């Protein structure tokens, strides 16, 4: 039953993310994109960091669960995904 509850929660989250991106594409906020691929990419960008364990710590050179690392990761992922969805380059943050 716990697994079913987790599956439902994950499916609800994926559905909400996909709906958000579809609405953004429709109203011109986001560039045209493959919703299934974009959904997988966003999930991967968010989850991998915390699932990478010792490899992630070697890449970062610090603990992945430190307050500083988590805050930086949130900022970086948010900015990266925003630029990707909006179709803007890193040098054009507007």
SVG drawing of the C-alpha trace seen along z (x, -y; Angstrom):
<svg xmlns="http://www.w3.org/2000/svg" viewBox="-2 -41 39 43">
<polyline fill="none" stroke="black" stroke-width="0.4" points="0.0,0.0 2.9,-2.4 4.3,-1.7 0.9,-2.4 0.7,-5.7 4.2,-6.7 3.4,-5.8 0.2,-7.9 2.1,-10.8 4.8,-10.5 2.2,-10.3 0.4,-13.3 3.7,-15.3 4.6,-14.2 1.1,-15.2 1.3,-18.6 4.8,-19.2 3.7,-18.2 0.6,-20.3 2.6,-23.3 5.0,-22.9 2.2,-22.4 0.5,-25.5 3.8,-27.4 4.3,-26.2 0.7,-27.1 0.9,-30.7 4.4,-31.3 6.2,-31.4 8.2,-28.3 9.6,-27.3 8.1,-24.4 9.5,-21.2 8.8,-17.5 6.8,-17.3 7.8,-13.7 11.5,-14.4 11.4,-17.7 9.6,-16.0 12.3,-13.3 15.1,-15.9 13.7,-18.0 13.2,-14.9 16.7,-13.8 18.3,-17.2 16.5,-17.3 16.9,-13.7 20.4,-12.8 22.2,-15.3 20.7,-13.7 21.0,-10.1 24.6,-10.4 26.1,-9.8 29.9,-9.7 30.2,-10.3 28.3,-13.6 30.4,-14.6 33.6,-13.9 32.2,-16.1 31.2,-18.9 34.2,-18.6 31.8,-18.9 28.9,-17.0 25.8,-17.0 23.5,-17.4 25.1,-20.4 22.8,-23.5 25.0,-25.4 25.1,-22.7 21.3,-22.2 20.7,-26.0 23.2,-26.3 21.7,-23.3 18.2,-24.8 19.4,-28.1 21.4,-26.4 18.7,-23.9 16.0,-26.6 18.0,-28.9 19.1,-26.2 15.6,-24.8 14.1,-28.3 16.6,-29.1 16.0,-25.8 12.2,-26.0 12.2,-29.7 14.6,-29.1 17.0,-31.7 20.8,-31.5 22.7,-31.9 23.9,-35.3 20.3,-36.5 18.6,-36.0 15.7,-38.3"/>
</svg>
